[in-house]
Amino acid sequence: MTGDASRSRSAGAGSNRRRMRSGEDFDIIIGFLGFWALLLLVVTVWMEVTAQPALGWALGLLATLLALYGMVRLRRRLPDRR
């Protein structure tokens, strides 16, 4: 008896949960990219200061920042978390 009632509620709640979860997934990816962008920034600066080749690190940083920018723009289109 309670199993039927929980099924009917979970169908509507599941779709809301999916929307919220997708926003949270974007937040996790944004945090992950932000961490790597910060790490690549430190490595790039260190390579420049120590006069070592830093082009590859700088290009990696650029790619990470572009991905981060794209993810933030996509995240803005999703509904806010509640």
PyRosetta script that sets phi, psi and omega in degrees:
from pyrosetta import init, pose_from_sequence

init()
pose = pose_from_sequence("MTGDASRSRSAGAGSNRRRMRSGEDFDIIIGFLGFWALLLLVVTVWMEVTAQPALGWALGLLATLLALYGMVRLRRRLPDRR")
pose.set_psi(1, -46.5)
pose.set_omega(1, 178.1)
pose.set_phi(2, -73.4)
pose.set_psi(2, -24.6)
pose.set_omega(2, 178.7)
pose.set_phi(3, -64.2)
pose.set_psi(3, -38.9)
pose.set_omega(3, 178.4)
pose.set_phi(4, -66.7)
pose.set_psi(4, -40.2)
pose.set_omega(4, -179.0)
pose.set_phi(5, -67.0)
pose.set_psi(5, -38.7)
pose.set_omega(5, -179.1)
pose.set_phi(6, -70.8)
pose.set_psi(6, -30.3)
pose.set_omega(6, 177.7)
pose.set_phi(7, -65.8)
pose.set_psi(7, -42.5)
pose.set_omega(7, -177.6)
pose.set_phi(8, -68.1)
pose.set_psi(8, -34.4)
pose.set_omega(8, 178.8)
pose.set_phi(9, -75.6)
pose.set_psi(9, -35.9)
pose.set_omega(9, -175.0)
pose.set_phi(10, -69.8)
pose.set_psi(10, -24.4)
pose.set_omega(10, -179.8)
pose.set_phi(11, -65.2)
pose.set_psi(11, -45.4)
pose.set_omega(11, 178.8)
pose.set_phi(12, -73.8)
pose.set_psi(12, -41.5)
pose.set_omega(12, -179.0)
pose.set_phi(13, -69.2)
pose.set_psi(13, -30.4)
pose.set_omega(13, -179.7)
pose.set_phi(14, -65.0)
pose.set_psi(14, -39.0)
pose.set_omega(14, 179.6)
pose.set_phi(15, -67.9)
pose.set_psi(15, -38.8)
pose.set_omega(15, 175.5)
pose.set_phi(16, -65.5)
pose.set_psi(16, -39.9)
pose.set_omega(16, 179.4)
pose.set_phi(17, -63.9)
pose.set_psi(17, -37.9)
pose.set_omega(17, 178.7)
pose.set_phi(18, -64.4)
pose.set_psi(18, -41.7)
pose.set_omega(18, 178.0)
pose.set_phi(19, -63.1)
pose.set_psi(19, -45.6)
pose.set_omega(19, 179.9)
pose.set_phi(20, -66.0)
pose.set_psi(20, -40.6)
pose.set_omega(20, -179.4)
pose.set_phi(21, -64.2)
pose.set_psi(21, -38.3)
pose.set_omega(21, 179.7)
pose.set_phi(22, -65.2)
pose.set_psi(22, -38.0)
pose.set_omega(22, 175.0)
pose.set_phi(23, -64.8)
pose.set_psi(23, -39.8)
pose.set_omega(23, 178.2)
pose.set_phi(24, -67.3)
pose.set_psi(24, -35.5)
pose.set_omega(24, 176.2)
pose.set_phi(25, -62.3)
pose.set_psi(25, -40.7)
pose.set_omega(25, 176.9)
pose.set_phi(26, -63.8)
pose.set_psi(26, -39.8)
pose.set_omega(26, 178.5)
pose.set_phi(27, -62.5)
pose.set_psi(27, -39.1)
pose.set_omega(27, 178.7)
pose.set_phi(28, -65.5)
pose.set_psi(28, -43.6)
pose.set_omega(28, 179.5)
pose.set_phi(29, -65.3)
pose.set_psi(29, -39.6)
pose.set_omega(29, 178.4)
pose.set_phi(30, -63.0)
pose.set_psi(30, -42.9)
pose.set_omega(30, 177.2)
pose.set_phi(31, -63.4)
pose.set_psi(31, -41.4)
pose.set_omega(31, 178.3)
pose.set_phi(32, -61.7)
pose.set_psi(32, -46.9)
pose.set_omega(32, 179.2)
pose.set_phi(33, -66.1)
pose.set_psi(33, -36.8)
pose.set_omega(33, 178.2)
pose.set_phi(34, -63.7)
pose.set_psi(34, -40.4)
pose.set_omega(34, 177.3)
pose.set_phi(35, -60.9)
pose.set_psi(35, -47.7)
pose.set_omega(35, -178.3)
pose.set_phi(36, -69.0)
pose.set_psi(36, -32.9)
pose.set_omega(36, 176.4)
pose.set_phi(37, -64.5)
pose.set_psi(37, -42.7)
pose.set_omega(37, 178.3)
pose.set_phi(38, -64.0)
pose.set_psi(38, -43.4)
pose.set_omega(38, 179.0)
pose.set_phi(39, -63.4)
pose.set_psi(39, -43.6)
pose.set_omega(39, 178.6)
pose.set_phi(40, -66.8)
pose.set_psi(40, -33.4)
pose.set_omega(40, 176.0)
pose.set_phi(41, -63.2)
pose.set_psi(41, -45.0)
pose.set_omega(41, 179.0)
pose.set_phi(42, -62.7)
pose.set_psi(42, -44.9)
pose.set_omega(42, -179.7)
pose.set_phi(43, -64.4)
pose.set_psi(43, -42.4)
pose.set_omega(43, 179.8)
pose.set_phi(44, -62.8)
pose.set_psi(44, -44.8)
pose.set_omega(44, 178.4)
pose.set_phi(45, -63.0)
pose.set_psi(45, -42.6)
pose.set_omega(45, 179.9)
pose.set_phi(46, -62.1)
pose.set_psi(46, -42.8)
pose.set_omega(46, 179.9)
pose.set_phi(47, -65.1)
pose.set_psi(47, -37.9)
pose.set_omega(47, 178.1)
pose.set_phi(48, -67.3)
pose.set_psi(48, -43.1)
pose.set_omega(48, -178.0)
pose.set_phi(49, -65.8)
pose.set_psi(49, -37.6)
pose.set_omega(49, -178.8)
pose.set_phi(50, -88.6)
pose.set_psi(50, 9.8)
pose.set_omega(50, 176.4)
pose.set_phi(51, 59.1)
pose.set_psi(51, 38.8)
pose.set_omega(51, 174.5)
pose.set_phi(52, -105.5)
pose.set_psi(52, 160.4)
pose.set_omega(52, -179.9)
pose.set_phi(53, -63.9)
pose.set_psi(53, 126.8)
pose.set_omega(53, -175.6)
pose.set_phi(54, -123.4)
pose.set_psi(54, 9.1)
pose.set_omega(54, -176.3)
pose.set_phi(55, -62.0)
pose.set_psi(55, -45.1)
pose.set_omega(55, 179.8)
pose.set_phi(56, -61.7)
pose.set_psi(56, -42.9)
pose.set_omega(56, 178.6)
pose.set_phi(57, -64.9)
pose.set_psi(57, -40.5)
pose.set_omega(57, 179.8)
pose.set_phi(58, -66.5)
pose.set_psi(58, -38.9)
pose.set_omega(58, 177.2)
pose.set_phi(59, -67.7)
pose.set_psi(59, -37.4)
pose.set_omega(59, 174.6)
pose.set_phi(60, -63.2)
pose.set_psi(60, -40.4)
pose.set_omega(60, 176.7)
pose.set_phi(61, -63.8)
pose.set_psi(61, -42.3)
pose.set_omega(61, 178.3)
pose.set_phi(62, -61.4)
pose.set_psi(62, -45.4)
pose.set_omega(62, 179.5)
pose.set_phi(63, -62.4)
pose.set_psi(63, -41.7)
pose.set_omega(63, 179.6)
pose.set_phi(64, -65.5)
pose.set_psi(64, -41.5)
pose.set_omega(64, 179.6)
pose.set_phi(65, -67.2)
pose.set_psi(65, -37.5)
pose.set_omega(65, 176.8)
pose.set_phi(66, -66.0)
pose.set_psi(66, -40.4)
pose.set_omega(66, 176.7)
pose.set_phi(67, -64.8)
pose.set_psi(67, -40.6)
pose.set_omega(67, 178.5)
pose.set_phi(68, -63.0)
pose.set_psi(68, -43.7)
pose.set_omega(68, 178.1)
pose.set_phi(69, -61.0)
pose.set_psi(69, -44.4)
pose.set_omega(69, 178.6)
pose.set_phi(70, -63.7)
pose.set_psi(70, -39.8)
pose.set_omega(70, 179.5)
pose.set_phi(71, -67.6)
pose.set_psi(71, -38.5)
pose.set_omega(71, 178.1)
pose.set_phi(72, -65.1)
pose.set_psi(72, -40.1)
pose.set_omega(72, 178.2)
pose.set_phi(73, -65.3)
pose.set_psi(73, -41.0)
pose.set_omega(73, 177.5)
pose.set_phi(74, -67.1)
pose.set_psi(74, -36.0)
pose.set_omega(74, -178.7)
pose.set_phi(75, -65.2)
pose.set_psi(75, -33.2)
pose.set_omega(75, -179.4)
pose.set_phi(76, -64.4)
pose.set_psi(76, -25.5)
pose.set_omega(76, -179.6)
pose.set_phi(77, -78.2)
pose.set_psi(77, -19.8)
pose.set_omega(77, -178.6)
pose.set_phi(78, -80.7)
pose.set_psi(78, 155.8)
pose.set_omega(78, 178.8)
pose.set_phi(79, -67.2)
pose.set_psi(79, 152.5)
pose.set_omega(79, 179.0)
pose.set_phi(80, -66.8)
pose.set_psi(80, 153.4)
pose.set_omega(80, 175.7)
pose.set_phi(81, -76.0)
pose.set_psi(81, 152.3)
pose.set_omega(81, 179.6)
pose.set_phi(82, -116.0)
pose.dump_pdb("model.pdb")
